[in-house]
Amino acid sequence: MTPRALPSWNDTAPAKAIIAFVEKVTKEGTADFVPPAERIAVFDNDGTLWPEYPLVGQLAFILDELKRRIPTEPALAADPMVQAALAVDLAKLLEGKHHDGLMRILALTLTGMTTEEFRSNVEAWLVSAKHPKYGKPYDQVIYQPMLEVLRYLRANDFKTFIVSGGGADFMRIWVEGVYGIPPEQVVGSTSRTTFEVRDSGPVLVKTLDYLFVDDKVGKPVGIHQFIGRRPIACFGNSDGDQAMLQYTTINNPRPSFGLIVHHTDGEREFAYDASAPWGALVDALKEAAQRGWTVLDMKNDWKRVFAFDQ
């Protein structure tokens, strides 16, 4: 059987748990009822709403930007970190506490660009780039079962937010059309933007100053700063989401729910957990049973992974 509210899910424990939680907190006159204003659900993006393998979407965009610019900017090609990026040397890019190589690439490709220039580049990339495994635009390679969860929650007066380590500016360009989540409900990594008045008019210019990385322990901080309410439902897939799951479910005065997407389907998607260079799932998976978090087995619990799956 398939749950009526979640047609791409098998009738297994995770789908039942989602529906049971929503029914519990929306039943008026009970101790578990949560007023609509407090029905906050937070979702990681990479690995939770769309794939993060073989490359996180934003990293794929940055690499394509480098390839586009190098023919007219030869000095760019000489940078050691650009060379590492073009070789997809992830170990080199992720070295250091703050992933120094990746920060260098971000500085080279984003600093000094106006927000409108950045938007134009991302929109062009979404039209031209194809996911290497599926051969489709990245904004079509979205987990259909999670789209159904988003719609189901909103139909029950939940407000759905993305809380991701990805750049907020990158996600805000396309998430409303893909997920139905407006840009003001996106919490991501950010840095200072400056205001200038140029001959063409007022512009906002991107910098890497005061970088805030919305990952791991940064996620509860970002929720507090940008949402201002404690979530009652949290959906993630990695140890990067562990703190957000903890913040949502431990000693929450309201009923709460946590779910981990476990990537177990190497045929339809990708199979990984502990060995992943990013999106690793070890500690959160160990903690799940203790906290009562639902662990979704992608291979067994999803009838289909993408809308284009038959």
Secondary structure as the mmCIF struct_conf table of DSSP 4:
data_model
#
loop_
_struct_conf.conf_type_id
_struct_conf.id
_struct_conf.beg_label_comp_id
_struct_conf.beg_label_asym_id
_struct_conf.beg_label_seq_id
_struct_conf.end_label_comp_id
_struct_conf.end_label_asym_id
_struct_conf.end_label_seq_id
TURN_TY1_P TURN_TY1_P1 ARG A 4 ALA A 5
TURN_TY1_P TURN_TY1_P2 PRO A 7 SER A 8
STRN STRN1 TRP A 9 TRP A 9
BEND BEND1 ASP A 11 THR A 12
HELX_RH_AL_P HELX_RH_AL_P1 ALA A 13 VAL A 25
TURN_TY1_P TURN_TY1_P3 THR A 26 THR A 26
TURN_TY1_P TURN_TY1_P4 GLU A 28 GLY A 29
BEND BEND2 THR A 30 THR A 30
TURN_TY1_P TURN_TY1_P5 ALA A 31 ASP A 32
HELX_RH_3T_P HELX_RH_3T_P1 PRO A 36 GLU A 38
STRN STRN2 ILE A 40 PHE A 43
STRN STRN3 ASP A 46 ASP A 46
TURN_TY1_P TURN_TY1_P6 GLY A 47 LEU A 49
STRN STRN4 TRP A 50 TRP A 50
BEND BEND3 TYR A 53 LEU A 55
HELX_RH_AL_P HELX_RH_AL_P2 GLY A 57 ARG A 69
HELX_RH_3T_P HELX_RH_3T_P2 ILE A 70 THR A 72
HELX_RH_AL_P HELX_RH_AL_P3 PRO A 74 ALA A 77
TURN_TY1_P TURN_TY1_P7 ALA A 78 ALA A 78
BEND BEND4 ASP A 79 ASP A 79
HELX_RH_AL_P HELX_RH_AL_P4 PRO A 80 LEU A 86
TURN_TY1_P TURN_TY1_P8 ALA A 87 VAL A 88
HELX_RH_AL_P HELX_RH_AL_P5 LEU A 90 LEU A 93
TURN_TY1_P TURN_TY1_P9 LEU A 94 LEU A 94
TURN_TY1_P TURN_TY1_P10 GLY A 96 HIS A 99
HELX_RH_AL_P HELX_RH_AL_P6 ASP A 100 LEU A 110
TURN_TY1_P TURN_TY1_P11 THR A 111 GLY A 112
STRN STRN5 THR A 114 THR A 114
HELX_RH_AL_P HELX_RH_AL_P7 THR A 115 SER A 128
TURN_TY1_P TURN_TY1_P12 PRO A 132 TYR A 134
BEND BEND5 LYS A 136 LYS A 136
HELX_RH_3T_P HELX_RH_3T_P3 TYR A 138 GLN A 140
STRN STRN6 TYR A 143 TYR A 143
HELX_RH_AL_P HELX_RH_AL_P8 GLN A 144 ALA A 155
TURN_TY1_P TURN_TY1_P13 ASN A 156 ASP A 157
STRN STRN7 LYS A 159 GLY A 167
HELX_RH_AL_P HELX_RH_AL_P9 ALA A 168 ARG A 172
TURN_TY1_P TURN_TY1_P14 ILE A 173 TRP A 174
HELX_RH_AL_P HELX_RH_AL_P10 VAL A 175 TYR A 179
BEND BEND6 GLY A 180 GLY A 180
HELX_RH_3T_P HELX_RH_3T_P4 PRO A 183 GLN A 185
STRN STRN8 VAL A 186 SER A 189
STRN STRN9 THR A 190 THR A 190
STRN STRN10 THR A 193 ARG A 198
TURN_TY1_P TURN_TY1_P15 ASP A 199 SER A 200
STRN STRN11 GLY A 201 LYS A 206
TURN_TY1_P TURN_TY1_P16 ASP A 209 TYR A 210
STRN STRN12 PHE A 212 PHE A 212
BEND BEND7 ASP A 215 ASP A 215
TURN_TY1_P TURN_TY1_P17 LYS A 216 VAL A 217
HELX_RH_AL_P HELX_RH_AL_P11 GLY A 218 PHE A 226
TURN_TY1_P TURN_TY1_P18 ILE A 227 ILE A 227
BEND BEND8 ARG A 229 ARG A 229
BEND BEND9 ILE A 232 ILE A 232
STRN STRN13 ALA A 233 GLY A 236
BEND BEND10 SER A 238 SER A 238
HELX_RH_3T_P HELX_RH_3T_P5 ASP A 239 ASP A 241
HELX_RH_AL_P HELX_RH_AL_P12 GLN A 242 THR A 249
TURN_TY1_P TURN_TY1_P19 ILE A 250 ASN A 251
BEND BEND11 PRO A 253 ARG A 254
STRN STRN14 PHE A 257 HIS A 262
STRN STRN15 THR A 264 THR A 264
TURN_TY1_P TURN_TY1_P20 GLY A 266 ARG A 268
BEND BEND12 GLU A 269 GLU A 269
STRN STRN16 ALA A 271 ALA A 271
BEND BEND13 ASP A 273 ASP A 273
TURN_TY1_P TURN_TY1_P21 ALA A 274 SER A 275
BEND BEND14 PRO A 277 GLY A 279
BEND BEND15 VAL A 282 VAL A 282
HELX_RH_AL_P HELX_RH_AL_P13 ASP A 283 ARG A 291
TURN_TY1_P TURN_TY1_P22 GLY A 292 GLY A 292
STRN STRN17 THR A 294 ASP A 297
HELX_RH_AL_P HELX_RH_AL_P14 MET A 298 ASP A 301
STRN STRN18 TRP A 302 TRP A 302
BEND BEND16 LYS A 303 LYS A 303
BEND BEND17 VAL A 305 VAL A 305
STRN STRN19 PHE A 306 PHE A 306
TURN_TY1_P TURN_TY1_P23 ALA A 307 PHE A 308
#
